[in-house]
Amino acid sequence: MINICIVGYGAIGPIHAAALKDIDGVKIYGICDIQKDIADKAAIEHGCKAFYDYDECLKDENVDSVHICTPHYLHFEMITK
C-alpha cells in the first residue's frame, strides 16, 4: 500500500483525490492545507489525516508520496526541501 498525502486542497487537490480513489494499492493517507477548515473537511471526507503544514507532512514516516497541488509558483520551493 502506498500512502499518499495531497498538499493543497483548492482547485486541483480534489481532482487528484478522485483519481487516486480508483487506483489499487494506493491510499489517501493525508490532506495538507494551510486552511485548517479545508484540511479537516477533506480529511473527514477521505477518512485520512489532516496536516496544516507541509513540513509536518514530510516528517510523517508513513507518507510514501506527496502530490503537490498548490499554486504553481510554490512548487519549486516545496520540491527542494
KAGI-V67067 format. One record per run of one state. SS is the DSSP state (h for helix, s for strand, l for the rest). FROM is the first residue (numbers start at 0). LEN is the number of residues. If there is no record, write none. Layout:
ss=SS from=FROM len=LEN
ss=SS from=FROM len=LEN
//
This chain:
ss=l from=0 len=1
ss=s from=1 len=6
ss=l from=7 len=5
ss=h from=12 len=8
ss=l from=20 len=5
ss=s from=25 len=7
ss=l from=32 len=3
ss=h from=35 len=11
ss=l from=46 len=2
ss=s from=48 len=3
ss=l from=51 len=2
ss=h from=53 len=6
ss=l from=59 len=5
ss=s from=64 len=4
ss=l from=68 len=3
ss=h from=71 len=8
ss=l from=79 len=2
//
